[in-house]
Amino acid sequence: MPSIAYFGPEGTFSEQAARAARPDHTLVPVATVPEALVAVRQGRADLACVPVENSVEGAVSATMDALAVEEPLVAVAEVVLPVKFSLLVRPGMQMAEVRSVASHPHALAQVQGWLAAHLGNATQLASTSTSAAAVGVLDEQYDAAITAPVAATHYALAVLETDIADVDDAVTRFLVLQKPGVLPAPTGSDRTSIAAVAAYRRTGVLAEMLTELALRGINLSRIESRPMKGRLGEYRFYLDFDGHVAERRVGDALAALHRRCQHVRFLGSYPKADPTPTIAGADNTDEDYLAADEWLSNVRAGRTG
């Protein structure tokens, strides 16, 4: 049976995302995001499911950095999960008895309002994951843990509160990654992701990069920057945009970015979680490109019309 590695241990939002993405795969929990990617690179798992961005806390830097270095991996799917947490305690403990609460820093940041209102006197402690916090409650390191709801199915803890969130419509986006190979076929509702190193100290280089997309009617859905390790002032840009590499306009834009940038890493073309169709702008359909190719061939052959 094929397998999918995820940022564990059991009971995390990453597990929920992995189950949603590939319910027929064996789940392989690992300790960190980079380790999930290494498991695929080394053949210990067929796929990896890792968080890439949260609507409240922003980009997951561990994922972004790990995707940009070493052996390439490509995204073949994305999963978007609503983010609502549960408060787990040892059976019998009441809210008034909670003196310490633990979770992953990203999770704690998303429930600060709720914690202030309900556990204002409790000490907040960081753990390596939401599930690690649950394990810490079992081991009596902490009184309570802020976790993904699925954690309650894995650990012998009581759910004191659920549906906890400061922002009701908060979501986290996950990518499903594999070794480079056959890409998912275009669906008409796709996203392409790349990591690009801009030309160093070149005036207007970011504007040039974005113009290559705009000229081809490509909608940019996300842009993030991360510093190049050990090279102050140099940055790698992560871009997500609508469309599939199999489309002429997207392929043309990628080729142009490759010319303009020091380096471009293709991170995948995959179906969007939101099935809203992507519509190419005027004069940027595949048919428009084919017609232009035919016209240019005629000009070069002396058949100018």
N, C-alpha and C positions, 0 to 999 in steps of 0.2 A: 504494500500500500504506500502511495506517495506520502511525503511528510512535509510539515511546515513548521519552521522554528519561529518563536516569538519571544518578546521581552517578557520574561516571567518574574517570579515563579507562577504557579497556577493561581488563578483568581484575579488577574489583571484585566484592564480594558483591552490590552493587546491580545489576550486570549479570546475575549469576546469577538474582536475584529477578525482574528484568524479563523475562528469557528464560522463566522458569517461569510468569510471569503471562500473558504475551502472546507465545507462540512464533511467531506469524504476523506480528508487527509488526517494522518496521525499527527498529533500535536507534540512539539518538542520544545519545552520551556528552557530558556537560557538566561544567564544572569544579567546581560547588558545588551543594548542595541547593537554595538559593533560585533558582539559574539554571535548574534543571530545572522548577521551578514557573513561572518567567517564560516559559520556552519554550512551555508550554501556554497561558498567559494571552495571549501574543502570536501564537498560532497556528502556531508553528514546530514543534510536536509535538502529537499528539492526546492523549497521556497522559504522565504522569510517574510514575516509580517511585522512592520515596525511603524511607530508613530512618526509623522513628519511635521504636523502643525496642529496647534490648538487655537480655537477662535478667541480665547481669552489671553492665553500666555504666549501665543505666537509660535515661531518655529522651534522645532526640537533640534537643537544644535548638534547633539550626538549623532543623530541620523544624517544630517546634512554633511558633517565632516566625514563620517564613515563612508558615505556614498561617493565622495569626491576622490578618494585615494585607493590605492591598491587595485586588485583585479576588478574590472567593471561588473556591475549588475544592472539589470534593467527592470523597470516596473511593468507588470502585466495587469494590474488591477488596483483600484483604490476602494477603501471602505470608509465611510463617514459615520461615526457613532455619536449619539447624544451623550453628554457627560453629566451624569447625576450620580452622586456618591451615597454610600451607606456608612453609618457609624456602628462599628462592631465592638462588642465588649464581652468579657467573660460572663457566662450565664449567671443571672442573679444580680449583677451590678446595675445600679441606678444612675441616672444622669448626675445627681448631686454628689456621687462618689468619685466621679472622674476627675483626676488631678493631672493626668498627662494624656495627650493625644498625639499620635504619630501618623505620618504618611510621607509619600514622595513630595518633594518641594513644590512641584507643579500642581499637585492635588491640593496641598495646603493653601496655595495662593488663590485657588478658585473657590474656597469656602471661608475666606477670612470674615466676611460679614456674618455668616451663620455661626461660626465659632465665637465671634465676639458677643453675639446675642444669646447663645446657649451654653457656651463653655468658656466664658471670659476669663475665668481664674485658672484654667488648665494650661499647663506648660505644653507648648507645641514643639515636637521633635521630628527631625527629618530622618527618613529611612530610604533605602535604595529603591524601593518600589512600594506600591500600595499593599501588595500581598506580603511583602516582608514586614510591614507594620502589623498585619494581622497575625503573623507568626510571632512577632514580638509581644503581642497581647496574650497569646497562648502561653508564652514563656514568662509572663508576668514582668516583662521589661517596661511595658506601657499599660495604662488602664484602658485605652480605647484606640481604635484605628479608623481613619477615613479611607475607605476602599471602594473598588468597583463592586456593584451589586453581586456579580458572579462569585465573589470571594466567599459569600455566605454559604455557598454550596460545597466549598472545599474545606472549610475550617469549622471546628466545633465551637463557634461563637454565636452570641445572640445579636440580632439586629435591633439596635436601640432606636435608630432613626433611618429613614431612607429618602430617596429623591432630594438629596441635599445639593444645592447649587446656588451660588450668588447670582449667576446669569442663567435664566431659565432655558435659553436656547443655545447654550454652549455646546460645541461639538469638537471632536478630534478627528483628524484625517489620518488614515493609515495607508501605507503602500505595501503591496505584495510584490516581492522581487524574486528574480531567478537569474541564472547565468544567461548571457546573451545567446540568442537563438531565434527561433521563429516567433515573430511578434503577433499579438492578437490582431485579427483582421479589423479594418475600420468599421465602426458601427454607425457613424454619422453623429455620434455624441462622444467625442474622444478628447483626451488631454495629452499633451507632450511635455516632458520635463527635461531640462538640460542644466548643466553646471558649466559656466563659461568664465575663463580668466581674461579680463579685459587687458588691452595693451597698456602697459605701465606709463603713467604720466602723459598720456595722449589726450589733449584737450577735446572735450565733448564726446569721448568714446562711449559713454553709457547712452547718450542721446542717439548716437549712430546706431548702436545695437537695437534700441527700441524702435527706431525708424524703420529698420529692416522688417520688423513685424508689422508696423502700421501700414507701410506701403503695400503690403500684401493682404490687408484686411484681416489680420490675425489678432484676436483678442487676447491680451495678456491678463491672466487671472491671478498671478502672484509673482513677486520679485523679492528676494532676500539677498543680503550680502554677508559674507563671512571672511574674516581676515585670513590671508595666507600665513600658515604657521612659520614664525621666525622671520617674516618679511614685512616689517612695519610699513603701512601705507599702501600695500597691495591687497586686492580683494578678489574673491571668487563670487560671482553672481549666480544665483539659482533662479531660474525662470520656469514658470508653468504657463502654458498658453493653450488655447482651444485648437483642436485639429490633430491630425494623425500624420506621421512621417510619410505614409504612402500617398498623401495628397500632394499635388504638384506645388501649391503655394507654400506648404510647410517645408517640403524638401528644399525648395528654392531659398526660403528664409534661412534654413539651417546651413546651407552651403555658403550664403552670404556672411553669416555669423562666423563660420569657420575661417573665412578670409580675413575678417576684421579682428578676430580675437587671438590671443596667444595660444589658447587651448579651449576646445569645447568637448565636453563629455556628454554623450547622449544617455539620458536616464530612463527613457522609455516612452512609448505611445500606448495608451490603454483606455478602456472605457471609463467615462466619468461616472461617479456615484449618482450624480444628477443626470437623468436621461434626456434632459432638454436638448433637442437637436442643435448642432453647430452649423450655422449657415455662413457659407463663404460670401464675402462682400462682392459687390459688383465688379466685374472684370477679373475676378480671382478664382473662378471655378476651374476644375481640371480641363473642361472643354475650352475655356478661354486660353489656357496655356497651350493646348494642342493646336488651336487655330493660329496662335502666334508662332509656334514652331513651324507649321506648314508655310505660313507667309514668309518667314525668314529663310527657309529652305529654298523657296521659289526665288527670292531676291538673290541668294548666293549662286543659284543656278542660272541666273540671267533671265528668269521668267517674271520680271517685275510687272505687277498688274496695276 
